[in-house]
Amino acid sequence: MSKPLFENVCKEEIFAQIYQKWATHLHNFLYYKFGEQVNPEDKVQEAFIKLWKHCKETPIDKAKSFLFTVANNLSLNEVKHQKVVLKYQQERPQSSSPETPQFLLEEQEYLQKLQQALAQLSDGQREAFLLNRIEGKKHKEIAAILGISRKAVEKRIYTALEKLRKDIDKI
Amino acid sequence: MKKEDLIIKWLDNSLDEKEQKAFEQLDASSSFKKLDAALQHFKAPAFDVENQFQKLQAAKAANNQAFPIRRLVGSIAAIFIVAIGLYFAYFNNSNDTFLAQNSEQTTLYLPDNSLVILNAGSKLLYDKSHWDENRSVALEGEAFFKVNKGSAFTVKTAQGKVSVLGTEFDVKARQDYFEVFCFEGLVSVEYQSTNTKLPAGHGFKAFLDKTIEETTLRSKPDWLEQHSAFKSVPFFEIANELERQYDIELTYDAALKNILLTTSFPHKNLDAALQAITIPLKLSYQINGNQVVLKSQK
């Protein structure tokens, strides 16, 4: 047997490690970027199966970019610039005091505005912004996930925030 | 600190106390906070890593399996294609075989209407599809040919090759015995790399490392008229011919094998035939079913 030039991801335990480390990130990345209609769960599975098929040519340190690129391309093929709609959860995070009907209505309206405004953001802005705001990722982490510079992440998130605020006030 | 930097720092959750206060002073800070709180409603649905990984393992296994099956199907298809190709290359193109069993004669016409009569216990084989380019037959045993005029006609046998243009001739290619008689036209016999031309009425015999040229007055081989005639032919060949004509087995003393004998026997009367070969050699015979034993008379 000839020894591979680099350690590839064909070993089950290495593959499993990569899955543990990146599957959730990949899923959230797809969700925030493309929304629900691309079936992020399916895309994650497809990307990992593709990784398994190409495990011999893929060194471990390239596995992550492989996964994100594949999943991204798969999703891009599917959405073809449809409007991205993110679902918001109806049930409120546990609140201590009962709310007035008026407050609830206002909140409902606000969420709808926010939903529309999020759809207006570019894919790049939305993915970075939501990973930061919702998943609580540091700018540095997002930069690593998306494979862009930290400065670019800051820029995207800031522009996204400004844009959202303006859009919501306008709507 | 600039407003933008402040907001960016807030976004990265890295404001210190003083900066935090400055941020609170911004007129936009409350709307930012409201926005931030609302955003939590948009959280991605939970991704069940364990469960999804199980599903992935199943999909992987299916994928691994699918590949060899596809390959197997591919190989089977390839084998079929090759087999069909070979079938067309060899069998379909190929050889028509004609047989004359012991004690029967078979008459057949080749594609150019040339006549072939196979004597008992003989086999003829020719390539139907290439007949027009190559009039060639392979013969094991004895056959009479009446060849229509045309391109060269070749009879290949284990012992030698007989070529003609258009004529009537008889070829006998038996174990240790080779004989060609020409009845009309001219035939060319290639035997042990020597070429012999036989005009009509001439014959060629080869047995026991000898070759003999003869003449005949007949216009057809004798065996077409229900008897076999021999002129100075070794006894084993006469005995073999008798076995073929009557589909019997002869047992005789090996010393008789190479004795040259001139005789003839009929095809439809076993007693007469046996007398024809036993009387000249002073032998007696005994018939047991299809076994015949020849013994010297005392």
HADDOCK unambig.tbl for C-alpha pairs under 7 A between the chains (distance, minus, plus):
assign (segid A and resid 20 and name CA) (segid B and resid 49 and name CA) 6.95 0.50 0.50
assign (segid A and resid 23 and name CA) (segid B and resid 49 and name CA) 6.98 0.50 0.50
assign (segid A and resid 24 and name CA) (segid B and resid 47 and name CA) 6.03 0.50 0.50
assign (segid A and resid 24 and name CA) (segid B and resid 49 and name CA) 6.93 0.50 0.50
assign (segid A and resid 28 and name CA) (segid B and resid 44 and name CA) 6.16 0.50 0.50
assign (segid A and resid 31 and name CA) (segid B and resid 44 and name CA) 6.36 0.50 0.50
assign (segid A and resid 45 and name CA) (segid B and resid 56 and name CA) 6.11 0.50 0.50
assign (segid A and resid 49 and name CA) (segid B and resid 60 and name CA) 6.29 0.50 0.50
assign (segid A and resid 86 and name CA) (segid B and resid 42 and name CA) 6.57 0.50 0.50
assign (segid A and resid 87 and name CA) (segid B and resid 42 and name CA) 6.11 0.50 0.50
assign (segid A and resid 88 and name CA) (segid B and resid 41 and name CA) 4.94 0.50 0.50
assign (segid A and resid 88 and name CA) (segid B and resid 42 and name CA) 4.45 0.50 0.50
assign (segid A and resid 89 and name CA) (segid B and resid 41 and name CA) 5.25 0.50 0.50
assign (segid A and resid 89 and name CA) (segid B and resid 42 and name CA) 6.55 0.50 0.50
assign (segid A and resid 111 and name CA) (segid B and resid 38 and name CA) 6.62 0.50 0.50
assign (segid A and resid 133 and name CA) (segid B and resid 36 and name CA) 6.87 0.50 0.50
assign (segid A and resid 134 and name CA) (segid B and resid 39 and name CA) 6.67 0.50 0.50
assign (segid A and resid 134 and name CA) (segid B and resid 40 and name CA) 5.76 0.50 0.50
assign (segid A and resid 134 and name CA) (segid B and resid 43 and name CA) 6.06 0.50 0.50
assign (segid A and resid 138 and name CA) (segid B and resid 12 and name CA) 5.75 0.50 0.50
assign (segid A and resid 139 and name CA) (segid B and resid 12 and name CA) 6.20 0.50 0.50
assign (segid A and resid 154 and name CA) (segid B and resid 8 and name CA) 6.55 0.50 0.50
assign (segid A and resid 158 and name CA) (segid B and resid 8 and name CA) 6.31 0.50 0.50
